[in-house]
């Protein structure tokens, strides 16, 4: 209760409302009694009138008896109503009503204290949108974000490889529009952990391709920018994402990082609209079930939906690999046998990746499977191996890093 003024005003208003309600309840009995007493007077006058008409002979005896019985019945009802309005029932109802009002008000205060935001000002939609735009405008640009980003730990480099990289840099400097050279330079700079240099090479590559640059090219540029900026989606990275989506609105990498941007500025509703279709597609046959951004989206989207005010049920994860025969066989297995089969498939994937290597999607599948099996130490070890195996693959390693963070691993 940090804002005592709010609670003071709320308490005063509550007491005033309670007083009004109790006063109304107290007066209800008085009003009932007054109405009943008025009815009694009217019915007594009617009985007198019946006797007068009977005496004058203007009312037959049979009709007089009928009217007298009806008015007498109403008179008795009015008398009972008057007694109820002044009796013990009325007197005992006020304390009960007061207790009910007190319980309701106490419950309302408790619910607001637990579920509400005491002390916070109103946040109309227009203000929330303005706050989001303020956060968006306050983002650092790419150069500033890279300058303040934690520096990557230097990796030991073989002298022969370092000599080759030096020659590649020199060759690209002489031929700055050489697409093949720029691709090699961007990949190797990222492998060495020189993310700002990799970002510059990717910018040159996209510029060299010009109108031939694909949505994947722009998405890869945005991703290396985000990695170089320690996860911040800078205005320059946003521009690259916008170009990627203009070329391919369904580009998964661009939609994923656009959703990250919207979450960073508090627009969870937009994040939800960007991410939910990706999972829906992945849940369908033929969807990108191994995409590296599927696991981090699954880990976050329920919270995103809650923040966006959306009712959302996470679709069942579709694990790629088994064919129709595997599925049919698994359906006939016991729970223990099915678990053993799953662990066997994970072990086979792990062994193959350690001996032969694999794609970022396969590494993501292994890490996510170990996390789902609650084998976090093994998931951490698999993630650490993937960083070595995929060194230089900016897109793959960044998505795996996002998966590690959302899964509680050490990135």
C-alpha positions as CSV (number, residue, x, y, z in Angstrom):
1,X,0.0,0.0,0.0
2,X,2.5,2.5,-1.2
3,X,0.0,5.1,-2.3
4,X,-1.8,5.9,1.0
5,X,-3.8,8.7,-0.7
6,X,-5.4,6.3,-3.1
7,X,-6.3,3.9,-0.3
8,X,-7.6,6.8,1.9
9,X,-9.9,8.0,-0.9
10,X,-11.0,4.5,-1.8
11,X,-11.7,3.7,1.9
12,X,-13.8,6.9,2.3
13,X,-15.8,6.1,-0.8
14,X,-16.4,2.6,0.3
15,X,-17.6,3.7,3.7
16,X,-19.9,6.2,2.1
17,X,-21.4,3.6,-0.2
18,X,-21.8,1.1,2.7
19,X,-23.5,3.8,4.8
20,X,-25.9,4.6,1.9
21,X,-26.7,0.9,1.5
22,X,-27.3,0.3,5.2
23,X,-29.5,3.4,5.5
24,X,-31.6,2.2,2.5
25,X,-32.0,-1.1,4.2
26,X,-32.9,0.5,7.5
27,X,-35.5,2.7,5.8
28,X,-36.9,-0.1,3.8
29,X,-38.8,-1.4,6.9
30,X,-40.1,2.0,7.8
31,X,-41.4,2.4,4.2
32,X,-43.0,-1.0,4.3
33,X,-44.7,-0.3,7.6
34,X,-46.0,3.1,6.5
35,X,-47.4,1.6,3.3
36,X,-49.1,-1.2,5.3
37,X,-50.6,1.3,7.8
38,X,-52.0,3.4,4.9
39,X,-53.6,0.2,3.4
40,X,-55.1,-0.7,6.8
41,X,-56.8,2.7,7.0
42,X,-58.2,2.3,3.4
43,X,-59.5,-1.1,4.1
44,X,-61.2,0.0,7.4
45,X,-62.9,2.8,5.5
46,X,-64.1,0.3,2.9
47,X,-65.6,-1.9,5.6
48,X,-67.5,1.1,7.0
49,X,-68.7,2.0,3.5
50,X,-70.0,-1.5,2.9
51,X,-72.0,-1.4,6.2
52,X,-73.4,2.0,5.2
53,X,-74.5,0.8,1.8
54,X,-76.0,-2.3,3.3
55,X,-78.0,-0.2,5.8
56,X,-79.3,2.1,3.0
57,X,-80.4,-1.0,1.0
58,X,-78.1,-0.1,-2.0
59,X,-76.1,-3.2,-1.6
60,X,-77.7,-6.7,-1.5
61,X,-76.8,-8.8,1.6
62,X,-75.0,-11.5,-0.5
63,X,-72.8,-9.0,-2.2
64,X,-72.1,-7.2,1.1
65,X,-70.9,-10.5,2.6
66,X,-68.7,-11.2,-0.4
67,X,-67.1,-7.7,-0.3
68,X,-66.8,-7.8,3.5
69,X,-64.8,-11.1,3.3
70,X,-62.5,-9.9,0.5
71,X,-61.7,-6.5,2.3
72,X,-61.2,-8.3,5.6
73,X,-58.7,-10.7,3.9
74,X,-56.7,-7.7,2.6
75,X,-56.9,-6.0,5.9
76,X,-55.3,-9.0,7.6
77,X,-52.5,-9.1,5.0
78,X,-51.8,-5.4,5.5
79,X,-51.7,-5.9,9.3
80,X,-49.2,-8.7,8.9
81,X,-47.1,-6.5,6.7
82,X,-47.1,-3.8,9.2
83,X,-46.1,-6.2,12.0
84,X,-43.2,-7.5,9.8
85,X,-41.9,-4.0,9.2
86,X,-41.8,-3.3,12.9
87,X,-40.9,-6.7,14.3
88,X,-37.8,-8.8,15.2
89,X,-37.2,-9.9,11.6
90,X,-36.6,-6.3,10.5
91,X,-34.5,-5.5,13.6
92,X,-32.3,-8.6,13.1
93,X,-31.9,-8.0,9.3
94,X,-29.8,-4.9,9.6
95,X,-26.8,-6.5,11.4
96,X,-26.9,-9.4,8.9
97,X,-27.0,-6.9,6.0
98,X,-24.2,-5.0,7.5
99,X,-22.1,-8.2,7.8
100,X,-22.8,-9.1,4.2
101,X,-21.8,-5.6,3.0
102,X,-18.6,-5.8,5.1
103,X,-17.6,-9.2,3.7
104,X,-18.2,-8.1,0.1
105,X,-16.2,-4.9,0.5
106,X,-13.4,-6.7,2.3
107,X,-13.3,-9.3,-0.5
108,X,-13.2,-6.5,-3.1
109,X,-10.2,-4.8,-1.4
110,X,-8.4,-8.1,-1.0
111,X,-8.9,-9.1,-4.6
112,X,-7.7,-5.7,-5.8
113,X,-4.7,-5.8,-3.6
114,X,-3.7,-9.2,-4.9
115,X,-4.7,-9.0,-8.5
116,X,-4.7,-5.2,-9.2
117,X,-2.0,-2.7,-9.3
118,X,-2.4,-0.4,-6.3
119,X,-0.7,2.9,-6.7
120,X,-0.5,2.7,-10.5
121,X,-2.2,5.4,-12.6
122,X,-4.7,4.5,-15.3
123,X,-3.2,3.1,-18.5
124,X,-5.6,3.7,-21.3
125,X,-4.8,2.1,-24.7
126,X,-3.6,5.4,-26.1
127,X,-1.1,5.8,-23.3
128,X,0.1,2.3,-23.6
129,X,0.7,2.7,-27.3
130,X,2.6,5.9,-26.6
131,X,4.7,4.2,-24.0
132,X,5.5,1.5,-26.6
133,X,6.5,4.1,-29.2
134,X,8.7,5.8,-26.6
135,X,10.5,2.6,-25.9
136,X,10.9,2.0,-29.6
137,X,12.4,5.5,-30.1
138,X,14.7,5.1,-27.1
139,X,16.5,2.1,-28.6
140,X,20.2,2.5,-29.3
141,X,21.4,2.5,-32.9
142,X,23.5,-0.3,-34.2
143,X,26.8,1.4,-33.5
144,X,25.9,2.3,-29.9
145,X,24.5,-1.2,-29.2
146,X,27.6,-2.8,-30.4
147,X,29.8,-0.5,-28.4
148,X,28.1,-1.3,-25.1
149,X,27.5,-5.0,-25.8
150,X,29.7,-7.4,-23.8
151,X,32.8,-8.4,-25.8
152,X,33.0,-12.0,-26.9
153,X,35.7,-14.1,-25.4
154,X,38.6,-14.4,-27.8
155,X,39.1,-17.8,-29.2
156,X,42.5,-19.3,-30.0
157,X,43.1,-19.2,-33.7
158,X,45.4,-21.5,-35.7
159,X,48.2,-19.3,-37.2
160,X,47.6,-20.8,-40.7
161,X,43.8,-20.1,-40.4
162,X,44.5,-16.6,-39.2
163,X,46.8,-16.0,-42.2
164,X,44.0,-17.2,-44.5
165,X,41.5,-14.8,-42.9
166,X,43.9,-12.0,-43.3
167,X,44.3,-12.7,-47.0
168,X,40.5,-13.0,-47.3
169,X,40.0,-9.6,-45.7
170,X,42.6,-8.1,-48.0
171,X,40.9,-9.7,-51.1
172,X,37.5,-8.4,-50.1
173,X,38.9,-4.9,-49.5
174,X,40.2,-5.0,-53.1
175,X,37.0,-6.4,-54.5
176,X,34.2,-5.1,-52.2
177,X,31.4,-6.4,-54.5
178,X,32.7,-10.0,-54.7
179,X,29.6,-11.9,-53.4
180,X,31.5,-15.2,-52.8
181,X,34.2,-13.5,-50.9
182,X,31.8,-11.6,-48.8
183,X,29.9,-14.7,-47.9
184,X,33.1,-16.4,-46.8
185,X,34.2,-13.4,-44.9
186,X,30.9,-13.0,-43.1
187,X,30.8,-16.7,-42.1
188,X,34.4,-16.7,-40.9
189,X,34.3,-13.5,-39.0
190,X,31.2,-14.9,-37.1
191,X,33.2,-18.1,-36.5
192,X,35.9,-16.1,-34.9
193,X,33.4,-14.2,-32.7
194,X,34.0,-10.9,-34.6
195,X,30.3,-10.2,-34.8
196,X,30.6,-6.4,-35.7
197,X,32.9,-7.4,-38.6
198,X,30.5,-10.2,-39.6
199,X,27.7,-7.6,-39.6
200,X,29.7,-5.3,-41.9
201,X,30.5,-8.1,-44.3
202,X,26.8,-9.0,-44.4
203,X,25.8,-5.4,-45.1
204,X,28.3,-5.4,-48.0
205,X,27.0,-8.7,-49.2
206,X,23.4,-7.5,-49.3
207,X,24.4,-4.3,-51.0
208,X,26.4,-6.2,-53.5
209,X,23.5,-8.4,-54.4
210,X,21.2,-5.4,-54.7
211,X,17.8,-6.2,-56.0
212,X,18.9,-9.9,-56.1
213,X,19.1,-10.1,-52.3
214,X,16.6,-12.5,-51.0
215,X,14.4,-12.5,-47.9
216,X,16.8,-14.9,-46.3
217,X,19.7,-12.5,-47.0
218,X,18.0,-9.6,-45.3
219,X,16.8,-11.9,-42.4
220,X,20.4,-13.2,-41.9
221,X,21.7,-9.6,-41.9
222,X,19.1,-8.7,-39.2
223,X,20.1,-11.7,-37.2
224,X,23.8,-11.0,-37.2
225,X,23.0,-7.3,-36.3
226,X,20.9,-8.5,-33.3
227,X,23.6,-10.9,-32.2
228,X,26.3,-8.2,-32.4
229,X,24.0,-5.9,-30.4
230,X,23.6,-8.5,-27.6
231,X,20.0,-9.3,-28.4
232,X,18.7,-5.7,-29.0
233,X,16.7,-5.3,-32.1
234,X,18.1,-2.0,-33.3
235,X,16.4,0.3,-35.8
236,X,18.9,-0.9,-38.4
237,X,18.0,-4.5,-37.7
238,X,14.3,-3.6,-37.8
239,X,14.8,-2.2,-41.3
240,X,16.4,-5.4,-42.5
241,X,13.6,-7.4,-41.0
242,X,11.0,-5.1,-42.7
243,X,12.7,-5.7,-46.1
244,X,12.8,-9.5,-45.5
245,X,9.1,-9.6,-44.7
246,X,8.3,-7.4,-47.7
247,X,9.9,-10.0,-49.9
248,X,8.5,-13.0,-48.0
249,X,5.8,-12.3,-45.4
250,X,6.1,-15.9,-44.2
251,X,9.9,-15.8,-43.6
252,X,10.2,-17.6,-40.2
253,X,13.4,-15.9,-39.1
254,X,12.1,-12.4,-39.9
255,X,8.8,-13.1,-38.2
256,X,10.5,-14.5,-35.1
257,X,12.8,-11.5,-34.6
258,X,10.1,-9.0,-35.4
259,X,8.1,-10.6,-32.6
260,X,11.1,-10.3,-30.3
261,X,11.2,-6.6,-31.2
262,X,7.5,-6.1,-30.4
263,X,8.0,-7.9,-27.1
264,X,10.9,-5.6,-26.2
265,X,8.7,-2.5,-26.7
266,X,5.7,-4.0,-24.9
267,X,3.6,-4.8,-27.9
268,X,2.8,-8.4,-26.9
269,X,-0.3,-8.4,-29.0
270,X,1.8,-7.9,-32.2
271,X,4.3,-10.5,-31.0
272,X,1.4,-13.0,-30.6
273,X,0.1,-12.3,-34.1
274,X,3.5,-12.9,-35.5
275,X,4.4,-16.0,-33.6
276,X,1.1,-18.0,-33.4
277,X,0.9,-18.7,-37.1
278,X,4.4,-20.1,-37.1
279,X,3.5,-22.7,-34.5
280,X,0.2,-23.4,-36.3
281,X,2.1,-24.1,-39.5
282,X,4.7,-26.2,-37.6
283,X,1.9,-28.3,-36.2
284,X,0.7,-29.2,-39.6
285,X,2.1,-31.9,-41.8
286,X,5.0,-30.6,-43.9
287,X,5.5,-27.5,-41.6
288,X,8.9,-26.3,-40.5
289,X,8.9,-28.5,-37.4
290,X,12.7,-28.4,-37.1
291,X,13.0,-24.6,-37.5
292,X,15.4,-23.3,-34.8
293,X,12.9,-20.6,-33.7
294,X,10.1,-23.2,-32.9
295,X,11.5,-24.2,-29.5
296,X,12.0,-20.6,-28.2
297,X,8.5,-19.6,-29.4
298,X,6.9,-22.6,-27.7
299,X,8.7,-21.7,-24.5
300,X,7.4,-18.1,-24.5
301,X,4.1,-17.9,-26.4
302,X,1.8,-18.8,-23.5
303,X,3.2,-15.9,-21.5
304,X,3.0,-13.7,-24.5
305,X,-0.6,-14.6,-25.1
306,X,-1.4,-13.9,-21.4
307,X,0.2,-10.5,-21.7
308,X,-1.7,-9.8,-24.9
309,X,-5.0,-10.8,-23.4
310,X,-5.4,-13.7,-25.8
311,X,-6.9,-17.1,-24.9
312,X,-4.4,-19.6,-26.4
313,X,-3.8,-23.3,-26.2
314,X,-0.3,-24.4,-27.1
315,X,-0.5,-26.9,-30.0
316,X,1.0,-30.3,-29.4
317,X,4.6,-30.5,-30.4
318,X,5.2,-32.5,-33.5
319,X,8.5,-34.3,-33.2
320,X,10.0,-34.9,-36.7
321,X,11.4,-38.2,-37.6
322,X,9.1,-41.2,-37.1
323,X,7.2,-42.4,-40.1
324,X,3.6,-43.8,-40.1
325,X,4.9,-47.3,-39.1
326,X,6.8,-45.8,-36.1
327,X,3.7,-44.0,-35.0
328,X,1.5,-47.1,-35.3
329,X,4.0,-49.2,-33.4
330,X,4.3,-46.5,-30.6
331,X,0.5,-46.5,-30.2
332,X,0.6,-50.2,-29.2
333,X,3.5,-49.8,-26.7
334,X,3.2,-49.4,-23.0
335,X,4.2,-46.1,-21.5
336,X,7.5,-47.6,-20.3
337,X,8.3,-49.0,-23.8
338,X,7.3,-45.7,-25.5
339,X,9.6,-43.8,-23.2
340,X,12.4,-46.2,-23.9
341,X,11.8,-45.7,-27.7
342,X,11.9,-41.9,-27.4
343,X,15.1,-42.0,-25.3
344,X,16.6,-44.4,-27.8
345,X,15.8,-42.1,-30.7
346,X,17.4,-39.2,-28.8
347,X,20.5,-41.2,-28.0
348,X,20.8,-42.1,-31.7
349,X,20.5,-38.5,-32.7
350,X,23.1,-37.5,-30.1
351,X,25.5,-40.1,-31.3
352,X,25.1,-39.1,-34.9
353,X,25.6,-35.4,-34.2
354,X,28.7,-36.0,-32.2
355,X,30.3,-38.2,-34.9
356,X,29.0,-36.6,-38.1
357,X,27.7,-33.2,-37.1
358,X,24.4,-31.9,-38.4
359,X,22.2,-28.9,-39.1
360,X,21.1,-26.2,-36.6
361,X,17.7,-27.7,-36.7
362,X,18.9,-31.1,-35.7
363,X,21.0,-29.7,-32.8
364,X,17.9,-27.7,-31.7
365,X,15.8,-30.9,-31.8
366,X,18.4,-32.7,-29.6
367,X,18.7,-29.9,-27.1
368,X,14.9,-29.4,-26.9
369,X,14.3,-33.2,-26.6
370,X,16.7,-33.4,-23.6
371,X,15.1,-30.4,-22.0
372,X,11.6,-32.0,-22.4
373,X,13.0,-35.3,-20.9
374,X,14.2,-33.2,-17.9
375,X,17.8,-34.1,-18.6
376,X,19.1,-30.5,-18.3
377,X,22.9,-31.4,-17.7
378,X,22.9,-33.4,-20.9
379,X,21.0,-30.6,-22.7
380,X,23.6,-28.1,-21.5
381,X,26.4,-30.4,-22.8
382,X,24.6,-30.9,-26.1
383,X,24.2,-27.1,-26.5
384,X,27.9,-26.5,-25.7
385,X,28.8,-29.0,-28.4
386,X,26.5,-27.4,-30.9
387,X,28.3,-24.0,-30.4
388,X,31.5,-25.7,-31.4
389,X,30.0,-27.6,-34.3
390,X,28.1,-24.6,-35.7
391,X,30.7,-22.0,-35.1
392,X,30.3,-19.5,-37.9
393,X,26.7,-20.3,-38.6
394,X,25.2,-17.0,-37.4
395,X,21.6,-17.9,-38.0
396,X,21.8,-21.4,-36.5
397,X,23.8,-20.4,-33.4
398,X,21.6,-17.4,-32.5
399,X,18.4,-19.5,-32.6
400,X,20.1,-22.1,-30.5
401,X,21.1,-19.4,-28.0
402,X,17.5,-18.2,-27.8
403,X,16.5,-21.9,-27.1
404,X,19.1,-22.2,-24.4
405,X,18.0,-19.0,-22.6
406,X,14.3,-19.9,-22.6
407,X,15.1,-23.5,-21.5
408,X,17.1,-22.4,-18.5
409,X,20.5,-23.4,-19.9
410,X,23.7,-21.3,-19.8
411,X,24.2,-19.6,-23.1
